Amino acid sequence: MKSVSALTDFYYKNLFPTLEKLEIQRRNLRYRIVLIGLFYTLIFILIFTAIGISQSDFFVIILFAYFGLGGFLYKFLTKDYTDEFKNKIIEPLVKAIDEKLQYASAMHVSQRTFERSELFTATVDRFSGNDHVHGLIEGTKIEFSDLHAEQKHKNSKGKDNWSTLFKGLFIVADFNKNFMGKTIILPDSAQKTFGDLIGGWLQSKNMGRDELVKMDDIAFEREFVVYSTDQIEARYILSHALMQRLLTFKNKSKHPVYISFIGESIHMAIYYNKDLFEPSIFHSLLEYKVAMEYVSTLHLAIGIVDELKLNQKLWSKR
Amino acid sequence: MPTSLIVLIVMAVVLIFMYNSLVSKKNQVENIFAGVDTVLKKRYDLIPNLVATVSKYMQHEKSLLEKVTQLRSEANKPNISDAQKIKLDAQVTSALGSIMIAVENYPDLKANENVMHLQHSLTEIEEQISAARRAYNQAVTDYNNAIEMIPTNFMANAMNYSRKAVFEIVESQRENVNVKELFK
């Protein structure tokens, strides 16, 4: 697989003519967005002053309408630019990593797969996503996409409220060992907050989860908490080598990582709390930081096959 | 309610809690040992086939093969203790390791399909055994901690619980296994 620096080279060399064209589009778009935004805000302020501040309920409704309509308008304005960016920048980047990978900007990992992973146990009421990549890397099936899973709540006034269960990158790949049960690895928040004794006790009392598995790798145990249906199988999956690799992966991603081993697959959810692979509008596409975000996120996702050695299949799985 | 009664009830609850936690720790050790036993048996079942296949070639290592066969029959005896099983496992692991190293000296044997098959099976079972050992060691550590730490140690003493032995994990097993090397 190509290295991050090789991909950065590809971004700046091969994609440069396209980036230059997109950069002009971006500047025009930014100008338009600022102009329309100002005009739009002005109209709302006028409506608002016409009605008066006294009616606070009305104020909330107008504020909601302002943000709702504004978001819609923003999406409408940026649609063409976004589509072009995805087809001309993200897709070639994916193909540069591996030609056999397929990219579809409007598709995402299915809700069934997300729920099967059991990483987030609450009911999903709204599910969306984009930027789906799938294919085979060195014989290992992999797919990933941006996902946003939300849950509906009723507030005290009976109005619907949405809260985010997960927002970020969701990766599914074939695992290289056979297993029957379920093993789930979550970021360790209890032990970090309450210390080993109370935190450990709290973890063991987590009702929604299977048995707590204490791992024999101190650094891994500090970052993660493991639940499994089978104490032995959890350790069969999480060899010392894999624990090290998962730790390296977590440190590289710099975001909370949730991992589960269910069915034949490894599921990984990386909580970025934002929509990835979207074109930058207020920063230049040629900025190193912007470029690195696209390149390193793609490299991180596609790189798990190599990083976790998922291609080194056990002989009975070949 | 008199204070003394409340104190008595609280003490009873604490005692029950301690008692149950000790029993559950002991049962966890036993449960996991059953799992260890299953994978160990799987490996013992491979031994006759392995010995039959390699004995034709390995004239110099006869004693090694005999030893491994003898260890297997010892392990298959009924009524052997967990501690003995742990000891036998360590001996079998080292004997099988020596056989596998010796195989390298016989090019015909190395290329033999049956031997290759056995080698692969053995590697997979070794991984399962290693996982089972780690699970067992964790359960035993929890159990040993409970019977030695205050206040559960008083209860454990009264219940006649004693320390259990763990599997010694050989340092080489902690190293990253290069699967590619193994399957060459």
Chai-1 contact restraints between the chains, C-beta under 6 A:
chainA,res_idxA,chainB,res_idxB,connection_type,confidence,min_distance_angstrom,max_distance_angstrom,comment,restraint_id
A,K214,B,Q138,contact,1.0,0.0,6.0,A-B,restraint_1
A,D216,B,R134,contact,1.0,0.0,6.0,A-B,restraint_2
A,Q231,B,I32,contact,1.0,0.0,6.0,A-B,restraint_3
A,Q231,B,A135,contact,1.0,0.0,6.0,A-B,restraint_4
A,I232,B,G35,contact,1.0,0.0,6.0,A-B,restraint_5
A,I232,B,A131,contact,1.0,0.0,6.0,A-B,restraint_6
A,I232,B,A132,contact,1.0,0.0,6.0,A-B,restraint_7
A,I232,B,A135,contact,1.0,0.0,6.0,A-B,restraint_8
A,R235,B,A131,contact,1.0,0.0,6.0,A-B,restraint_9
A,R235,B,R134,contact,1.0,0.0,6.0,A-B,restraint_10
A,R235,B,A135,contact,1.0,0.0,6.0,A-B,restraint_11
A,Y236,B,Q128,contact,1.0,0.0,6.0,A-B,restraint_12
A,Y236,B,A131,contact,1.0,0.0,6.0,A-B,restraint_13
A,H240,B,R174,contact,1.0,0.0,6.0,A-B,restraint_14
A,A241,B,N176,contact,1.0,0.0,6.0,A-B,restraint_15
A,Q312,B,V179,contact,1.0,0.0,6.0,A-B,restraint_16
A,L314,B,E124,contact,1.0,0.0,6.0,A-B,restraint_17
A,W315,B,H120,contact,1.0,0.0,6.0,A-B,restraint_18
